[in-house]
């Protein structure tokens, strides 16, 4: 009996390494080592694989920057940076990523992907804003500012959510289309582990998710998704898939 259980566990571990094949479009999820978000990755990848099966798209997960080559990226329609940045990419790998975007590729950044201060300007503009700080995890109320995008059309006008609320610097490009904001009166931006030197408030307009076209491609970013449990939430998963769908196809936005 124990031997059968052991074989089953090994089989499941092996299957999680295989790509999920689908027909709509090809998605690569890139995760790089990050001490703050590593615990999130197993749950998130499991849910991404279920999402790929449910929506019939192909999914490949990699933690290797070596996958950023012209030949490899050519097969994908969207690259998802799950808590990752271009920090681990070499100059040559970064150029392949730029080529992918300039050839019309889609990009989806999730949460830690915006922690990019000091990184190359091109990537920071691809995201649209740079992370500056965050308070302790708290419950707050978000407002949907645009329900005409696939990532938000399923959401209520106001959405109660618990997360790590990132604050951001000024926009780095002019054409950002904002989708979600958080109401700072519904949580305490100064709750920062007793450290009075940290400043996380943005005021009346605190963006959480947005999208834009950039350098020939499409970019969607959401700052939600700090904890593993959030990737079990159906509304959040639909939010992410809506971003992937738009980034892959350019479809689903209603003017």
Secondary structure, 3 states (H helix, E strand, C coil): CHHHHHHHHHHHHHHCCCCECCCCCEEEEECCCCCCCHHHHHHHHHHHHHHHHHHCCEEEEECCHHHCCHHHHCCCCEEEEECCCCCCCCHHHHHHHHHHHHCCCEEEEEHHHHCCCCCCHHHHHHHCCCEEEECCCEEEEEEECCCCCCCCCCCCCEEEEEECCEEECCCCCCCCEEEEEEEHHHCCCCCCCCCCCCCCCCCCCCEEEEEEEECCEEEEEECCCCCHHHHHCHHHHHHHHHHHHHHHHCCCCCC
